[in-house]
Amino acid sequence: MLGDGEEESDIQFLGDQWDNLEELQRMAGEVEDEDAMDLKVLEVSIQFIMHSDYKPRKSALVHFLGWLGYDGRTRRWREAGTYTPTPVGVQFCMRVLTLKHADCH
């Protein structure tokens, strides 16, 4: 359903991440239960956050954050002063999601 995403990019999803992304895509097309979809987004987000560096596949989240550091307009990597607020914002969101996940369990 998601296509050949891994073959078209360097992003490497684990099997359960891929399955949950496909399920999330299916749910988005149906828009039946927003609460169930919210929980699925949380589940997928936590999977990306908790992806171990020791897994055989690279973390999609780390890959994404790396690309946020690239400026397509100038075709150069961003300076630390202009890039740093981006991962800091993502880190804050990760903390909120982790707390929400802990509260749900």
Contacts in CASP RR format, 6 or more apart in sequence:
PFRMAT RR
TARGET T0000
AUTHOR 0000-0000-0000
METHOD contacts of the structure
MODEL  1
MLGDGEEESDIQFLGDQWDNLEELQRMAGEVEDEDAMDLKVLEVSIQFIM
HSDYKPRKSALVHFLGWLGYDGRTRRWREAGTYTPTPVGVQFCMRVLTLK
HADCH
1 22 0 8 1.000
1 25 0 8 1.000
1 26 0 8 1.000
2 18 0 8 1.000
2 21 0 8 1.000
2 22 0 8 1.000
2 25 0 8 1.000
5 11 0 8 1.000
6 12 0 8 1.000
6 13 0 8 1.000
10 58 0 8 1.000
10 63 0 8 1.000
11 58 0 8 1.000
11 60 0 8 1.000
11 63 0 8 1.000
11 64 0 8 1.000
12 57 0 8 1.000
12 58 0 8 1.000
12 60 0 8 1.000
12 63 0 8 1.000
13 21 0 8 1.000
13 57 0 8 1.000
13 60 0 8 1.000
14 47 0 8 1.000
14 51 0 8 1.000
14 55 0 8 1.000
14 57 0 8 1.000
16 47 0 8 1.000
17 44 0 8 1.000
17 47 0 8 1.000
17 48 0 8 1.000
17 51 0 8 1.000
17 60 0 8 1.000
20 40 0 8 1.000
20 43 0 8 1.000
20 44 0 8 1.000
20 47 0 8 1.000
21 44 0 8 1.000
23 40 0 8 1.000
24 37 0 8 1.000
24 40 0 8 1.000
24 41 0 8 1.000
24 44 0 8 1.000
27 33 0 8 1.000
27 36 0 8 1.000
27 37 0 8 1.000
27 40 0 8 1.000
28 37 0 8 1.000
31 37 0 8 1.000
39 104 0 8 1.000
42 97 0 8 1.000
42 100 0 8 1.000
42 101 0 8 1.000
42 104 0 8 1.000
45 97 0 8 1.000
46 97 0 8 1.000
46 98 0 8 1.000
46 101 0 8 1.000
48 59 0 8 1.000
48 60 0 8 1.000
48 61 0 8 1.000
49 61 0 8 1.000
49 94 0 8 1.000
49 97 0 8 1.000
49 98 0 8 1.000
51 59 0 8 1.000
51 60 0 8 1.000
51 61 0 8 1.000
51 62 0 8 1.000
53 59 0 8 1.000
65 86 0 8 1.000
65 87 0 8 1.000
65 90 0 8 1.000
68 83 0 8 1.000
68 86 0 8 1.000
68 87 0 8 1.000
69 77 0 8 1.000
69 78 0 8 1.000
69 83 0 8 1.000
69 86 0 8 1.000
70 76 0 8 1.000
70 77 0 8 1.000
70 78 0 8 1.000
71 77 0 8 1.000
71 78 0 8 1.000
77 83 0 8 1.000
END
